[in-house]
Amino acid sequence: MTTHHFGLFVRVIGGAIRPASEDEVITAARDMLDAKIQRQGNISSPADSKAFVALRLGALPYEVFAVIFVDAQHRVIAYREMFRGTLTQTSVYPREVVKEALTLNAAAVLLSHNHPSGVPEPSRADEYLTTTLKSALALVDVRVLDHLIVAGGQVLSFAERGLL
């Protein structure tokens, strides 16, 4: 296995310095992105939302359906990995997503899930789920801003594709 160090180093006990592991680099990137979003106060661009979910879901070997809950100014209230599945599928329960949105008093959500297969193309089931969630959330005045599919380093946006 080839190890990439990305130019990052870690100081260990005793003051010695060693190259950062891939997991440490990912954790550092996630922390920096979280800090950027906190500084800005919101997710200000599609690129930010894509990076946000890519760092969390991109390397998982099983499917996860997650939701970013935001307020009316698109400030992140919470990120929740709501459902975990297998290599090829996960069950998503709209009632639970609506319940969490109401609990958090969210004005909008960004839906996301990963495709461990490495192919970000949405399936018919993905499109149907998005429509179902959009309808269910609309009943309680919560907007769906996007549905992002993460496959490795690639992220597909339903909004950018005109699928919302």
N, C-alpha and C positions, 0 to 999 in steps of 0.2 A: 504494500500500500504506500502510495506517495504521500508525504506529509508536506502541507503548505503552511508557512508560518505567517504570511501576510504582513510581515514587518512589525508585528506586535510582540512585545516581550512582557514577561511577568517576573516581578521580584519575589523571591521565595524567602523563607525563614533563613536568617543568617546573611541576608543581603545579596545572595547570588541571583543572577538573572538568567532566565531560560526562555526559549521561544514559547509563545502562547499556543495552546492546543486549539483545534478547530472549534470545540465546544466553548472554550473561553472567548474566542473571537466572536462567535454568534451571540453569546451572552453580552459581551461588550457592545456589539452593534444594537442589540435589543434595548439595552439600557440607554444608549445614546439617542435612539429613536424615541423612546419614552420621554426622555428629558426634553427633546426638541418639541414634541407634542405638548408637553406641560408648559414650556416657555411660550409657545405660540398660543396656547389655550384651546386649540382645536385641531382637528384634522383638516388642513387647509387645501389639500389637493388630492387628486386621485393617486398621484405618486406616493404620497404619505400613507394613504390607506393600503395601497398595494404592498409597500415595504413593511408596514405594520403586520399584516397577516402572513406575508412570505416568511418573515423571521420566526413566526410562531408555528406555522403549519407546514412549511416547505420540506422539512426533512423527516416528517413522521412516517412510519411504515404502515400506518393504519389510518382510516378515514376519521376525521373529526369535523363536526359542524359547529362553528363558533359564530358569535354575534358581538359586534361592537355597538354598544348602546350610547347614543349621544343626545345632548340637549338641543334646544332650538338654535343655538349658535354653533352647533356641531362640535361642542366640547365633549371629549370622551368622559362618559360617566363610568363605564365598566366594559371590560372585555371578558366574555364568558365562553369557555369551551363547553357547550351545552350537551352535545351528544357524541359518543365515541362508538365507532363501528369496527368493521373488519377491513381487510385489504381492499375490498371493492365496494363496500356499501355501509351506510349507517342509517338508522331509523331516526327521523326527525318528527317531533310532535309539536305542531303549530300552537296548541294550547299552552305548552310550557314556554314557548318564545313570547307569546302575548302576555302571559302571567309575569314573566321576568321584566318585560318592558313596562308594565304597569307598576310593578314593585319599585323599579328604579326611576319611575316618572320620566321615561325617555320620550323625546319628541320624534326621534328617528333611529333607524338601525342600519348597519352595514352587515349583511349576511356574508358568511364565508365558509368554505370547506375546502378540503384538499383532495387531490387525486394522486394517491401513492404510485399509480401507474406511470406518472410522468407526463400524461397527456391532459392539457387543461381544457379541452373542448367540452362544453356542457352536453349532458345527455338529455333525452326527453324528460326523464325523471327529474333532473336538475331544473329544467324549465318549468315543469308542472309544480314542483315544490316552491319555486320562487313566486309563481302566480298565486298559489294557495296561501303562502305566508303574507304576500302583499295584500291580498283580500282580507285575511284575518286581522292583520295589524291595522288596516284602514278603518275597520269597525271601531277601533279605540283611538283613532286619530294619531297613529304612529306611522310615519312614512318610511318606506324602504328606499334608501339612497343608492344602494348597489348590492350586487351579489358577486363576490370575488371567488374564483376557483384557483387554488394554488397547486401547481405541479412542479415540484423541485424549485428552480429559480424563476419559473414563469408564473405570471398571474394574469388571468383573463377577467375582464370587467364586463358584467352584463350591461351596465349603463353605457359604457363606451361602444359596445356592440349593438346598442339599440334594442336590447332584449327586455328592458323594463318598461 
